[in-house]
């Protein structure tokens, strides 16, 4: 949630069974849904997290390949902008905010294998760095971080 709104990005359009780049926002105050600016990239099996007043949409699958790309939505300018890509292409992973950074954990790679890799994004430096991998590779899991 950001600024009293819940954002839903990407996914699959069930009518055509293709990924989408659309974004919808649910306003908790008015109990209404509206369109927000679309992401630059079609994404499904991606993750989102809020950090520093921006929404980050990372990784996923565009219908042909898993992605390492990341884009950030700034509600003050109502725009998406690319930020540094992850070093690992991944989908079906977890993305959490902790201690002022984003952590991309596990997931599925281009070879459809589970991965244990973990990397951290520092928005001040616009850079990802590898951190300790999980003990066990996994995908389609959940994670939570603490501020």
Protein Blocks (a to p, Z undefined) as FASTA:
>chain_A
ZZhiacdeehidfklopacfbdcdddfklopacdddddfbdcehiacddeehiacdeehi
ehjaccfbdcdddfklopacdddddfbdcehiacddeehiacdeehidfkopacfbdcdd
dfklopaddddddfbdcehiaddddZZ
